[in-house]
Amino acid sequence: MTRIQRALVSVSDKTGLAELSRSLHEMGVRLISTGGTANFLRERGIPVLDVSEYTGFPEILDGRVKTLHPKVHGGLLGMRDKPSHRTQMKEQGIQTIDMVVVNLYPFRETAAREGVTYPEVIEQIDIGGPSMIRSAAKNHAGVAVVTDPRDYGWIIEELRTHGGELSDATRFILAQKAFAATASYDSAIAAYFSERIWSADGAKKQDGTMPASEILCLEKVTDLRYGENPHQRAALYRKASEPSSGVAGAEVLHGKELSYNNLLDSDSAWNLILEFDKPAAAVIKHTNPCGVAQADRLVDAYIFARDCDPVSAFGSVIAFNRKIDADTATELNKLFVEVVLAPDFAGDALSILQQKKNIRLLKVKSDEPLALQHRQIGGGFLIQDKDMHYLHTEGLKVVTKRAPAQEELEALMFGWRVVKHVKSNAVVFADASRMLGIGAGQTSRVDAVKWGAMKATLPLKGCALASDAFFPFADGLLAAAEYGVRAIIQPGGSVRDAEVIDAANDKDIAMVFTGIRHFKH
């Protein structure tokens, strides 16, 4: 155990700082600080010593150099149990610094700001902060390094409980977090540089090329009971830079522990539901949609989606793109559901859903999904842009004698939004408001059509069909015609497009090409 006698405090994020610093002062800890942080503490009546007074050297170069001094780093790096270190420190007038409370310049936030200039971003590269963090973390046997304001509360409690001392285990845990913090910070800087090329007026973002390097910095949210199967270990991690983004950063409002498969299905459901502007519901099973619908009322969208395949909807994951109301919650409670995701839950809806103790309720931020996708393969990763293409009717090319009627066009657009999220080879049968059948993960397109029709629980006559890739032969289209399909949307681009178009004309099917493929492996 090491008693904290001196603490150096220098932070950009001042959340909880006053409470922490006041508690340290009350325990007899002498506070040393820099510029803005020192002023912040003095304004709140907390005694503090300026670092320039402590080192005997002024802050220079517009504050670029203030803590880069032997009295700071000697006080952090000196080994308390090594006589030669103690002797040298005494000779040089260096006192031990037992705690460092540091968080770093807001580099990510500055870089993400619209209209920010290259020099402005560069000024947010912290030098002194990471240096102190690394010095303190290296010497965690004698120094506590605190980088996360969320830790202030329990650190103060431990100090009060143990007479101003922190255990070896605590200092080790803090050092782990410290190295992760500097790694995350450096990864953001490296990513910023790797995405840019040099130009005479400053670095500019590259066009059309992937980053020269990709550095992932993840923090563990929680261990999971197991992975896809009980014999596989698993944990949930999230990007340290975006802790509240997407499903990994969702707020769990109710329910038992999420499983690995719950999270996979939840991510698929959330990505799909973001496609729709009208109130919509998406029912997911094993990462594939088994029901999707939109309506003027959320409860109707849910009922339509559930009834696309009520058997598969049992034990599913369901996502909504609107705040869940009491009517929708009441309908949801009639079915066993694993997870429900929404941007929010009305209070009465939450009370209704919480009657079932095992259902998981996730509140997810409805922000844009991450721009890059990472998939691990042996020895490396495949990285690609996320498929965020959104098709507008102006992008359609009518290739048949008959153009789709308005209702058919709406059904085609609905099916196209859904098929993008179905495992290839994929087709979706749809009307203007809901999915009618799905053929997912087949090894031929004609089999996808037949499988989707076989799975359909609603009439297909007069419906539209969306295909994630082109028809290589006319057989898939002819099979669709047998089930009553009246309009088809597909990318086009096959060497046999003419043959497929002729077959569509022969069956009086309206067909449009998108020029965009949506493979999903």
C-alpha positions as CSV (number, residue, x, y, z in Angstrom):
1,M,0.0,0.0,0.0
2,T,1.2,3.5,-0.9
3,R,-0.1,6.6,0.8
4,I,-0.9,9.4,-1.5
5,Q,0.8,12.6,-0.5
6,R,1.1,14.6,-3.7
7,A,-1.1,14.5,-6.8
8,L,-0.6,16.2,-10.1
9,V,-3.9,17.1,-11.7
10,S,-4.2,18.2,-15.4
11,V,-7.4,17.5,-17.3
12,S,-9.4,18.6,-20.3
13,D,-12.6,16.9,-19.2
14,K,-13.3,18.4,-15.8
15,T,-16.3,16.1,-15.0
16,G,-16.2,15.3,-11.3
17,L,-12.8,17.1,-10.8
18,A,-13.9,19.5,-8.1
19,E,-15.3,16.6,-5.9
20,L,-12.2,14.5,-6.4
21,S,-9.8,17.4,-5.8
22,R,-11.6,18.6,-2.7
23,S,-11.7,15.1,-1.3
24,L,-7.9,14.7,-1.9
25,H,-7.2,18.0,-0.2
26,E,-9.3,17.1,2.8
27,M,-7.2,13.9,3.1
28,G,-4.0,16.1,3.2
29,V,-2.9,15.5,-0.4
30,R,-1.0,18.4,-1.9
31,L,-2.3,19.2,-5.3
32,I,-0.1,20.3,-8.2
33,S,-1.7,21.5,-11.4
34,T,-1.4,23.3,-14.7
35,G,-2.9,26.4,-16.3
36,G,-6.7,25.9,-16.9
37,T,-7.0,23.1,-14.4
38,A,-5.3,25.1,-11.6
39,N,-7.6,28.1,-12.3
40,F,-10.6,25.8,-12.2
41,L,-9.7,24.5,-8.8
42,R,-8.8,27.9,-7.3
43,E,-12.2,29.3,-8.5
44,R,-13.8,26.6,-6.3
45,G,-11.6,27.4,-3.3
46,I,-9.4,24.3,-3.6
47,P,-5.7,25.1,-2.8
48,V,-3.3,24.2,-5.6
49,L,0.4,24.7,-6.5
50,D,1.1,25.7,-10.1
51,V,3.4,23.2,-11.9
52,S,5.7,26.1,-12.9
53,E,6.2,27.0,-9.3
54,Y,6.8,23.4,-8.4
55,T,9.4,22.9,-11.2
56,G,10.9,26.4,-11.1
57,F,10.5,26.6,-14.8
58,P,7.7,28.6,-16.6
59,E,5.2,27.2,-19.0
60,I,6.5,28.1,-22.5
61,L,5.6,27.9,-26.2
62,D,2.0,28.7,-25.7
63,G,1.7,25.9,-23.1
64,R,3.2,23.2,-25.3
65,V,5.9,22.7,-22.6
66,K,4.9,22.7,-19.0
67,T,5.0,19.2,-17.5
68,L,7.9,18.0,-19.5
69,H,10.4,18.5,-16.7
70,P,12.7,16.2,-14.6
71,K,11.0,17.3,-11.4
72,V,7.7,16.0,-12.8
73,H,8.9,12.8,-14.5
74,G,11.6,12.1,-11.9
75,G,8.8,12.3,-9.2
76,L,6.8,9.9,-11.2
77,L,9.5,7.4,-12.4
78,G,11.6,7.3,-9.3
79,M,11.4,3.8,-7.7
80,R,10.5,4.2,-4.0
81,D,12.2,1.0,-2.9
82,K,15.5,1.7,-4.8
83,P,18.1,3.5,-2.6
84,S,20.1,4.9,-5.6
85,H,16.9,6.5,-7.0
86,R,16.0,8.0,-3.6
87,T,19.5,9.4,-3.3
88,Q,19.5,11.0,-6.7
89,M,16.0,12.4,-6.2
90,K,17.1,14.0,-2.9
91,E,20.2,15.5,-4.6
92,Q,18.1,17.1,-7.3
93,G,15.4,18.3,-5.1
94,I,12.8,16.0,-6.7
95,Q,9.8,15.0,-4.6
96,T,7.7,11.9,-5.2
97,I,4.4,12.4,-7.0
98,D,2.1,9.6,-5.9
99,M,-0.9,10.2,-8.1
100,V,-1.5,11.6,-11.6
101,V,-5.0,12.6,-12.6
102,V,-4.9,13.2,-16.4
103,N,-7.2,13.1,-19.3
104,L,-6.1,14.2,-22.7
105,Y,-6.8,17.0,-25.2
106,P,-10.0,16.4,-27.2
107,F,-8.3,15.2,-30.4
108,R,-11.2,13.0,-31.7
109,E,-13.8,15.6,-31.0
110,T,-11.8,18.4,-32.7
111,A,-11.0,16.2,-35.8
112,A,-14.7,15.4,-36.2
113,R,-15.8,19.0,-36.0
114,E,-17.2,20.3,-39.3
115,G,-15.0,23.0,-40.9
116,V,-12.0,22.4,-38.6
117,T,-8.6,23.2,-40.1
118,Y,-5.5,20.9,-40.2
119,P,-3.5,23.2,-37.8
120,E,-6.4,23.2,-35.3
121,V,-6.4,19.4,-35.3
122,I,-2.6,19.2,-34.8
123,E,-2.8,21.5,-31.8
124,Q,-5.0,19.0,-30.1
125,I,-2.3,16.3,-30.1
126,D,-1.4,16.1,-26.4
127,I,2.2,15.5,-25.5
128,G,2.6,16.2,-21.8
129,G,-0.5,14.2,-20.8
130,P,0.4,10.9,-22.5
131,S,4.0,11.3,-21.2
132,M,2.8,11.6,-17.6
133,I,0.3,8.8,-18.0
134,R,3.0,6.5,-19.3
135,S,5.5,7.4,-16.7
136,A,3.0,6.9,-13.9
137,A,1.7,3.7,-15.3
138,K,5.2,2.2,-15.8
139,N,5.9,3.0,-12.1
140,H,2.5,1.8,-10.9
141,A,4.2,0.1,-8.0
142,G,4.4,3.5,-6.4
143,V,2.1,5.8,-8.4
144,A,-1.6,5.7,-9.1
145,V,-2.6,7.0,-12.5
146,V,-6.2,8.0,-13.0
147,T,-7.4,8.7,-16.5
148,D,-11.2,8.0,-16.4
149,P,-13.6,10.4,-14.5
150,R,-15.9,7.4,-13.9
151,D,-13.3,6.0,-11.5
152,Y,-13.1,9.0,-9.2
153,G,-15.9,7.9,-6.9
154,W,-14.6,4.4,-6.0
155,I,-11.0,5.7,-5.8
156,I,-12.0,8.2,-3.2
157,E,-13.9,5.6,-1.2
158,E,-10.8,3.3,-1.2
159,L,-8.6,6.1,-0.1
160,R,-11.0,7.0,2.8
161,T,-11.3,3.3,3.8
162,H,-7.5,2.7,3.9
163,G,-6.2,6.0,5.3
164,G,-5.2,7.6,2.0
165,E,-3.7,4.5,0.5
166,L,-4.4,2.5,-2.6
167,S,-3.7,-1.2,-2.9
168,D,-1.2,-2.8,-5.3
169,A,-4.1,-4.4,-7.2
170,T,-5.9,-1.0,-7.6
171,R,-2.8,0.7,-9.0
172,F,-2.3,-2.2,-11.4
173,I,-5.9,-2.0,-12.6
174,L,-5.5,1.8,-13.1
175,A,-2.2,1.2,-15.0
176,Q,-4.0,-1.2,-17.4
177,K,-6.7,1.5,-18.1
178,A,-4.0,4.1,-18.5
179,F,-2.1,2.2,-21.2
180,A,-5.4,1.4,-23.0
181,A,-6.2,5.2,-22.9
182,T,-2.9,6.2,-24.5
183,A,-3.2,3.4,-27.0
184,S,-6.7,4.6,-28.0
185,Y,-5.6,8.2,-28.2
186,D,-2.6,7.3,-30.4
187,S,-4.7,5.1,-32.6
188,A,-7.1,8.1,-33.3
189,I,-4.1,10.2,-34.3
190,A,-2.6,7.5,-36.5
191,A,-6.0,6.9,-38.2
192,Y,-6.3,10.7,-38.8
193,F,-2.9,10.8,-40.5
194,S,-3.3,7.5,-42.4
195,E,-6.5,8.8,-44.1
196,R,-4.7,11.8,-45.4
197,I,-2.2,12.9,-48.0
198,W,0.1,15.9,-47.9
199,S,-0.7,18.9,-49.9
200,A,0.8,22.4,-50.0
201,D,-1.9,23.9,-47.9
202,G,-2.0,21.1,-45.3
203,A,-3.0,17.4,-45.2
204,K,-6.2,16.5,-46.9
205,K,-8.4,13.5,-46.7
206,Q,-7.7,10.9,-49.4
207,D,-10.4,10.2,-51.9
208,G,-11.4,6.7,-52.9
209,T,-8.6,4.8,-51.0
210,M,-8.7,2.9,-47.7
211,P,-6.5,4.0,-44.8
212,A,-2.8,3.1,-45.0
213,S,-3.2,1.5,-41.6
214,E,-6.2,0.6,-39.4
215,I,-5.8,0.5,-35.7
216,L,-8.6,-0.9,-33.5
217,C,-8.7,0.0,-29.9
218,L,-11.5,-1.8,-28.0
219,E,-12.6,-1.8,-24.4
220,K,-14.3,-4.7,-22.8
221,V,-17.9,-4.0,-21.8
222,T,-18.6,-7.4,-20.2
223,D,-17.8,-11.1,-20.4
224,L,-20.5,-13.2,-22.0
225,R,-21.6,-16.6,-20.7
226,Y,-20.3,-18.2,-23.9
227,G,-20.0,-17.5,-27.7
228,E,-22.1,-18.9,-30.5
229,N,-21.9,-22.3,-28.7
230,P,-21.3,-23.2,-25.1
231,H,-17.7,-24.4,-25.6
232,Q,-16.6,-21.0,-27.0
233,R,-15.4,-18.1,-24.7
234,A,-16.8,-14.7,-25.6
235,A,-17.0,-11.1,-24.4
236,L,-18.5,-7.8,-25.7
237,Y,-16.1,-5.1,-26.6
238,R,-16.8,-1.6,-28.0
239,K,-14.8,1.1,-29.6
240,A,-13.1,3.2,-26.9
241,S,-13.7,6.3,-29.1
242,E,-17.5,5.7,-29.4
243,P,-18.7,4.1,-26.2
244,S,-22.4,4.9,-26.7
245,S,-22.6,4.1,-30.4
246,G,-24.8,1.3,-31.9
247,V,-25.8,-1.9,-30.2
248,A,-22.5,-2.3,-28.3
249,G,-23.2,1.0,-26.6
250,A,-27.0,0.4,-26.1
251,E,-28.5,1.1,-22.7
252,V,-30.0,-2.1,-21.3
253,L,-33.3,-1.0,-19.6
254,H,-34.4,-4.5,-18.5
255,G,-33.8,-8.2,-18.7
256,K,-31.3,-10.9,-18.2
257,E,-27.8,-11.0,-19.6
258,L,-27.4,-10.6,-23.3
259,S,-25.8,-13.6,-25.1
260,Y,-23.4,-13.5,-28.0
261,N,-26.1,-14.6,-30.4
262,N,-28.6,-12.0,-29.0
263,L,-26.0,-9.3,-29.8
264,L,-25.4,-10.5,-33.4
265,D,-29.2,-10.6,-34.0
266,S,-29.7,-7.2,-32.4
267,D,-27.1,-5.7,-34.6
268,S,-28.7,-7.1,-37.7
269,A,-32.1,-5.9,-36.6
270,W,-30.9,-2.4,-35.9
271,N,-29.1,-2.0,-39.2
272,L,-32.2,-3.1,-41.1
273,I,-34.7,-0.9,-39.2
274,L,-32.6,2.2,-39.9
275,E,-33.6,1.8,-43.6
276,F,-37.1,3.0,-43.0
277,D,-38.6,6.5,-42.6
278,K,-42.2,5.4,-41.7
279,P,-42.9,3.6,-38.4
280,A,-41.4,0.1,-39.0
281,A,-40.6,-3.1,-37.2
282,A,-38.1,-5.8,-38.1
283,V,-38.2,-9.4,-36.8
284,I,-34.8,-11.2,-36.9
285,K,-33.8,-14.8,-36.4
286,H,-30.2,-16.0,-36.8
287,T,-29.3,-12.6,-38.3
288,N,-31.8,-12.9,-41.2
289,P,-35.2,-11.0,-41.3
290,C,-38.2,-13.3,-40.9
291,G,-40.6,-10.3,-40.9
292,V,-40.4,-6.6,-41.8
293,A,-43.2,-4.1,-42.2
294,Q,-44.1,-0.4,-42.1
295,A,-47.3,1.3,-41.3
296,D,-48.8,4.6,-40.1
297,R,-49.0,3.2,-36.5
298,L,-46.1,1.3,-34.9
299,V,-48.3,-1.4,-33.4
300,D,-49.7,-2.2,-36.9
301,A,-46.1,-2.3,-38.3
302,Y,-45.3,-4.8,-35.6
303,I,-48.3,-7.0,-36.2
304,F,-47.7,-7.1,-39.9
305,A,-44.0,-8.0,-39.4
306,R,-44.8,-10.7,-36.8
307,D,-47.4,-12.3,-39.1
308,C,-45.0,-12.5,-42.0
309,D,-43.7,-15.7,-40.3
310,P,-45.3,-16.2,-36.9
311,V,-43.5,-19.5,-36.3
312,S,-40.0,-18.0,-36.8
313,A,-41.0,-14.9,-34.8
314,F,-41.1,-17.0,-31.6
315,G,-37.9,-16.3,-29.7
316,S,-36.8,-13.6,-32.1
317,V,-35.1,-10.2,-31.8
318,I,-37.3,-7.3,-32.8
319,A,-36.2,-3.7,-33.7
320,F,-38.3,-0.6,-34.0
321,N,-37.5,2.8,-35.4
322,R,-39.8,4.7,-33.2
323,K,-40.4,5.1,-29.4
324,I,-42.4,2.1,-28.3
325,D,-45.9,2.9,-27.1
326,A,-48.3,1.0,-24.8
327,D,-50.3,-0.5,-27.7
328,T,-47.1,-1.9,-29.3
329,A,-45.9,-3.2,-25.9
330,T,-49.2,-4.9,-25.2
331,E,-48.9,-6.8,-28.5
332,L,-45.3,-7.6,-27.9
333,N,-46.2,-9.2,-24.6
334,K,-48.3,-11.8,-26.4
335,L,-45.2,-13.5,-27.9
336,F,-42.0,-14.8,-26.4
337,V,-39.3,-12.4,-27.6
338,E,-35.6,-12.5,-26.7
339,V,-34.7,-8.8,-27.3
340,V,-36.5,-5.6,-28.2
341,L,-34.6,-2.6,-29.5
342,A,-35.9,0.9,-30.0
343,P,-34.6,4.5,-29.8
344,D,-36.8,4.9,-26.7
345,F,-39.6,3.4,-24.7
346,A,-42.7,5.3,-23.3
347,G,-43.0,4.9,-19.5
348,D,-46.2,2.9,-19.7
349,A,-44.8,0.7,-22.5
350,L,-41.7,0.0,-20.3
351,S,-44.0,-1.0,-17.4
352,I,-45.9,-3.4,-19.6
353,L,-42.8,-5.0,-21.1
354,Q,-41.0,-5.3,-17.7
355,Q,-43.7,-7.7,-16.6
356,K,-41.7,-10.4,-18.4
357,K,-38.5,-10.7,-16.4
358,N,-36.4,-12.4,-19.2
359,I,-37.1,-10.1,-22.1
360,R,-34.1,-7.7,-22.9
361,L,-35.0,-4.1,-23.6
362,L,-32.3,-2.1,-25.4
363,K,-32.4,1.7,-25.9
364,V,-30.2,2.4,-28.9
365,K,-29.0,5.7,-30.2
366,S,-30.3,6.3,-33.7
367,D,-27.1,7.7,-35.0
368,E,-25.4,6.7,-38.3
369,P,-23.8,3.3,-38.3
370,L,-20.0,3.0,-38.3
371,A,-18.6,3.7,-41.8
372,L,-16.1,0.7,-41.9
373,Q,-16.7,-3.0,-41.3
374,H,-14.1,-5.4,-40.1
375,R,-14.2,-9.1,-40.6
376,Q,-11.4,-11.4,-39.4
377,I,-9.9,-14.0,-41.6
378,G,-6.9,-16.2,-40.9
379,G,-3.9,-13.9,-40.3
380,G,-5.7,-10.7,-40.9
381,F,-8.8,-8.7,-41.5
382,L,-11.0,-7.7,-44.4
383,I,-12.1,-4.1,-44.1
384,Q,-14.7,-2.5,-46.3
385,D,-17.1,0.5,-46.3
386,K,-20.4,-0.3,-44.7
387,D,-23.1,-0.9,-47.3
388,M,-25.0,2.3,-46.7
389,H,-26.3,2.9,-50.3
390,Y,-29.8,4.2,-50.2
391,L,-31.7,3.8,-53.5
392,H,-34.1,6.5,-54.7
393,T,-36.7,5.9,-57.4
394,E,-34.7,8.3,-59.8
395,G,-32.0,5.7,-59.8
396,L,-34.1,2.9,-61.3
397,K,-34.0,1.9,-64.9
398,V,-37.1,0.4,-66.4
399,V,-35.9,-2.4,-68.8
400,T,-39.3,-4.1,-69.7
401,K,-42.1,-3.0,-72.0
402,R,-44.3,-2.5,-69.0
403,A,-43.2,0.0,-66.3
404,P,-44.2,-0.7,-62.7
405,A,-47.5,0.9,-61.5
406,Q,-47.2,3.2,-58.5
407,E,-48.2,0.5,-56.0
408,E,-45.8,-2.0,-57.6
409,L,-43.0,0.6,-57.4
410,E,-43.6,1.1,-53.7
411,A,-43.5,-2.6,-53.2
412,L,-40.2,-2.9,-55.2
413,M,-38.6,-0.1,-53.1
414,F,-39.7,-1.8,-49.8
415,G,-38.3,-5.2,-50.9
416,W,-35.1,-3.6,-52.0
417,R,-34.6,-2.0,-48.5
418,V,-35.0,-5.4,-47.0
419,V,-33.1,-7.7,-49.3
420,K,-29.9,-5.6,-48.7
421,H,-29.9,-7.2,-45.2
422,V,-30.6,-10.8,-46.2
423,K,-27.8,-13.4,-46.5
424,S,-27.0,-14.1,-50.2
425,N,-28.2,-15.5,-52.4
426,A,-31.3,-13.6,-51.4
427,V,-34.7,-12.7,-52.7
428,V,-37.6,-11.0,-50.9
429,F,-41.3,-11.1,-51.8
430,A,-43.0,-7.9,-50.7
431,D,-46.0,-5.6,-51.1
432,A,-45.8,-1.9,-50.4
433,S,-45.9,-2.3,-46.6
434,R,-44.4,-5.6,-45.7
435,M,-42.3,-8.6,-46.5
436,L,-44.3,-11.6,-47.7
437,G,-41.6,-14.2,-48.1
438,I,-37.8,-14.5,-48.0
439,G,-35.3,-16.8,-49.7
440,A,-32.1,-16.5,-47.7
441,G,-28.6,-18.0,-48.0
442,Q,-29.2,-20.3,-51.0
443,T,-26.5,-21.4,-53.3
444,S,-28.5,-20.6,-56.5
445,R,-30.9,-17.8,-57.2
446,V,-33.7,-20.0,-58.5
447,D,-33.5,-22.0,-55.2
448,A,-33.8,-18.7,-53.3
449,V,-37.0,-17.9,-55.2
450,K,-38.5,-21.4,-54.6
451,W,-37.4,-21.3,-50.9
452,G,-38.9,-17.8,-50.3
453,A,-42.2,-18.9,-51.9
454,M,-42.3,-22.0,-49.8
455,K,-41.7,-20.0,-46.6
456,A,-44.4,-17.4,-47.5
457,T,-47.4,-17.4,-45.2
458,L,-49.2,-14.7,-47.1
459,P,-50.6,-14.7,-50.7
460,L,-47.9,-13.8,-53.3
461,K,-50.2,-13.1,-56.2
462,G,-49.5,-9.6,-57.6
463,C,-46.5,-9.0,-55.3
464,A,-43.0,-7.7,-56.1
465,L,-39.8,-9.5,-55.8
466,A,-36.4,-8.0,-54.9
467,S,-33.1,-9.8,-55.7
468,D,-29.8,-8.8,-54.1
469,A,-27.9,-9.7,-57.3
470,F,-28.7,-10.3,-61.0
471,F,-30.5,-13.3,-62.4
472,P,-27.8,-15.3,-64.2
473,F,-30.5,-17.2,-66.1
474,A,-34.2,-16.7,-66.8
475,D,-35.1,-19.7,-64.6
476,G,-35.4,-17.6,-61.4
477,L,-37.6,-15.1,-63.0
478,L,-39.8,-17.8,-64.5
479,A,-40.2,-19.5,-61.1
480,A,-41.2,-16.1,-59.6
481,A,-43.8,-15.7,-62.3
482,E,-45.4,-19.0,-61.4
483,Y,-45.9,-17.7,-57.8
484,G,-47.7,-14.6,-59.1
485,V,-44.9,-12.0,-59.0
486,R,-45.8,-8.9,-61.1
487,A,-42.7,-6.7,-60.6
488,I,-39.0,-7.4,-60.1
489,I,-36.2,-5.2,-58.9
490,Q,-32.6,-6.5,-59.5
491,P,-29.1,-5.0,-60.2
492,G,-28.8,-6.2,-63.8
493,G,-25.4,-6.7,-65.3
494,S,-25.6,-10.4,-66.4
495,V,-24.4,-11.5,-69.8
496,R,-27.9,-13.0,-70.1
497,D,-29.8,-9.8,-69.2
498,A,-31.5,-9.8,-72.6
499,E,-32.8,-13.3,-72.1
500,V,-34.1,-12.4,-68.6
501,I,-35.8,-9.2,-69.9
502,D,-37.4,-11.2,-72.7
503,A,-38.8,-13.7,-70.2
504,A,-40.2,-10.8,-68.1
505,N,-41.9,-9.3,-71.1
506,D,-43.3,-12.7,-72.0
507,K,-44.9,-12.9,-68.6
508,D,-46.0,-9.3,-68.5
509,I,-43.7,-8.6,-65.5
510,A,-42.4,-5.1,-64.9
511,M,-38.7,-5.1,-64.2
512,V,-36.3,-2.4,-63.1
513,F,-32.5,-2.5,-62.8
514,T,-30.7,-0.7,-60.0
515,G,-27.1,-1.0,-61.1
516,I,-26.3,-1.7,-57.4
517,R,-25.6,-5.1,-55.9
518,H,-26.2,-6.0,-52.2
519,F,-24.3,-9.3,-51.6
520,K,-24.2,-10.1,-47.9
521,H,-22.1,-13.1,-47.0
